[in-house]
Amino acid sequence: MIPRFVAAGHHVIAPDLIGFGRSDKPTETTDYTYERHVDWMTQWLVA
């Protein structure tokens, strides 16, 4: 989908979420909660 949005003239931001893709893999299962992901994304957007 990213190439289509870019081709249409849009900017695209695609973060690599914690625990997915090539990002770090936390060892604590509590790091994989919905609440924790929302917290990480909020911090990322504010930065």
Backbone as ProteinMPNN parsed JSONL, in Angstrom:
{"seq_chain_A": "MIPRFVAAGHHVIAPDLIGFGRSDKPTETTDYTYERHVDWMTQWLVA", "coords_chain_A": {"N_chain_A": [[0.811, -1.184, 0.0], [2.021, 1.179, 0.605], [3.657, 2.12, -1.626], [1.59, 2.888, -3.392], [0.287, 5.009, -2.067], [2.41, 6.837, -1.941], [2.874, 7.206, -4.679], [0.578, 8.559, -5.251], [1.159, 10.976, -4.273], [1.276, 11.35, -1.538], [2.682, 11.516, 1.795], [4.23, 8.959, 3.675], [4.361, 7.255, 6.741], [5.787, 4.596, 8.336], [6.1, 2.932, 11.021], [8.263, 0.533, 12.628], [6.944, -1.683, 14.599], [7.428, -2.505, 18.071], [8.645, -5.696, 18.736], [7.858, -6.737, 16.321], [8.744, -7.423, 12.896], [11.965, -6.131, 12.213], [12.537, -5.006, 14.616], [13.457, -4.571, 18.128], [13.009, -7.364, 20.35], [11.198, -7.639, 23.033], [11.563, -9.353, 26.186], [9.751, -9.65, 28.208], [6.426, -10.638, 28.713], [4.489, -8.794, 29.311], [5.141, -6.604, 27.846], [3.909, -6.856, 25.447], [1.289, -6.035, 25.399], [-1.794, -4.456, 24.396], [-2.14, -1.934, 25.533], [0.512, -1.209, 26.141], [1.663, -1.04, 23.582], [0.168, 1.103, 22.55], [1.091, 3.102, 24.246], [3.855, 3.201, 23.493], [3.553, 4.022, 20.793], [2.307, 6.488, 21.147], [4.322, 7.92, 22.475], [6.207, 7.936, 20.422], [4.901, 9.416, 18.413], [4.699, 11.905, 19.661], [7.332, 12.651, 19.913]], "CA_chain_A": [[0.0, 0.0, 0.0], [2.862, 2.369, 0.713], [3.973, 2.681, -2.94], [0.407, 3.529, -3.991], [0.099, 6.31, -1.421], [3.508, 7.702, -2.382], [2.614, 7.531, -6.082], [-0.53, 9.519, -5.274], [1.646, 12.251, -3.76], [1.163, 11.416, -0.08], [3.812, 11.091, 2.618], [3.877, 7.762, 4.434], [5.196, 6.911, 7.889], [5.51, 3.198, 8.67], [6.999, 2.523, 12.1], [8.467, -0.889, 12.899], [6.449, -1.846, 15.961], [8.206, -3.329, 18.983], [8.29, -7.114, 18.686], [7.502, -7.117, 14.956], [9.757, -7.081, 11.907], [13.366, -6.138, 12.634], [12.69, -4.256, 15.864], [13.814, -5.343, 19.317], [12.013, -8.326, 20.827], [11.204, -7.658, 24.498], [11.422, -10.685, 26.774], [8.616, -9.644, 29.132], [5.149, -10.754, 28.009], [3.699, -7.585, 29.562], [5.488, -5.611, 26.825], [3.129, -7.12, 24.241], [-0.114, -5.685, 25.595], [-2.312, -3.36, 23.574], [-1.862, -0.685, 26.256], [1.944, -0.891, 26.002], [1.884, -0.593, 22.2], [-0.405, 2.448, 22.441], [2.027, 3.986, 24.94], [5.023, 3.39, 22.629], [3.182, 4.809, 19.621], [2.056, 7.857, 21.602], [5.633, 8.532, 22.701], [6.839, 8.118, 19.118], [4.227, 10.515, 17.72], [4.988, 13.157, 20.362], [8.763, 12.966, 19.728]], "C_chain_A": [[0.862, 1.259, 0.0], [3.201, 2.941, -0.66], [2.784, 3.387, -3.599], [0.148, 4.905, -3.385], [1.172, 7.298, -1.869], [3.285, 8.135, -3.824], [1.495, 8.555, -6.221], [-0.121, 10.862, -4.67], [1.56, 12.419, -2.25], [2.481, 11.035, 0.583], [3.345, 9.918, 3.464], [4.879, 7.561, 5.567], [4.81, 5.497, 8.292], [6.472, 2.739, 9.763], [7.102, 1.003, 12.208], [8.104, -1.104, 14.357], [7.323, -2.787, 16.781], [7.705, -4.772, 18.918], [7.91, -7.621, 17.309], [8.657, -6.758, 14.028], [11.164, -7.171, 12.469], [13.601, -5.371, 13.93], [13.116, -5.184, 16.998], [12.668, -6.258, 19.721], [12.08, -8.366, 22.354], [10.982, -9.074, 25.033], [10.236, -10.778, 27.723], [7.304, -9.714, 28.352], [4.276, -9.521, 28.218], [4.013, -6.487, 28.55], [4.655, -5.767, 25.559], [1.644, -6.807, 24.395], [-0.511, -4.547, 24.661], [-1.964, -2.016, 24.219], [-0.403, -0.264, 26.087], [2.248, -0.402, 24.591], [1.328, 0.816, 21.986], [0.531, 3.453, 23.099], [3.257, 4.254, 24.081], [4.696, 4.266, 21.43], [2.913, 6.264, 19.99], [3.373, 8.582, 21.823], [6.32, 8.838, 21.375], [6.221, 9.306, 18.369], [4.54, 11.871, 18.343], [6.425, 13.607, 20.09], [9.063, 13.686, 18.466]], "O_chain_A": [[0.465, 2.287, -0.548], [3.05, 4.147, -0.859], [2.97, 4.386, -4.294], [-0.171, 5.855, -4.101], [0.875, 8.461, -2.145], [3.485, 9.303, -4.158], [1.461, 9.324, -7.182], [-0.939, 11.776, -4.563], [1.754, 13.522, -1.74], [3.295, 10.319, 0.001], [2.201, 9.887, 3.917], [6.088, 7.682, 5.373], [3.64, 5.224, 8.56], [7.543, 2.214, 9.463], [6.148, 0.282, 11.916], [8.871, -0.746, 15.251], [7.887, -3.746, 16.253], [6.508, -5.035, 19.029], [7.663, -8.815, 17.138], [9.459, -5.88, 14.346], [11.522, -8.153, 13.119], [14.747, -5.115, 14.299], [13.133, -6.406, 16.854], [11.501, -5.962, 19.464], [12.931, -9.057, 22.913], [10.299, -9.886, 24.408], [9.764, -11.877, 28.013], [7.094, -8.929, 27.427], [3.412, -9.231, 27.39], [3.239, -5.541, 28.406], [4.692, -4.899, 24.686], [0.829, -7.271, 23.597], [0.333, -3.78, 24.198], [-1.547, -1.079, 23.537], [-0.12, 0.921, 25.908], [3.01, 0.549, 24.419], [1.956, 1.631, 21.311], [0.742, 4.542, 22.565], [3.67, 5.405, 23.944], [5.471, 5.157, 21.084], [3.252, 7.171, 19.23], [3.528, 9.73, 21.406], [6.946, 9.887, 21.226], [6.937, 10.103, 17.764], [4.637, 12.873, 17.635], [6.703, 14.806, 20.041], [10.221, 14.005, 18.197]]}, "name": "protein", "num_of_chains": 1, "seq": "MIPRFVAAGHHVIAPDLIGFGRSDKPTETTDYTYERHVDWMTQWLVA"}
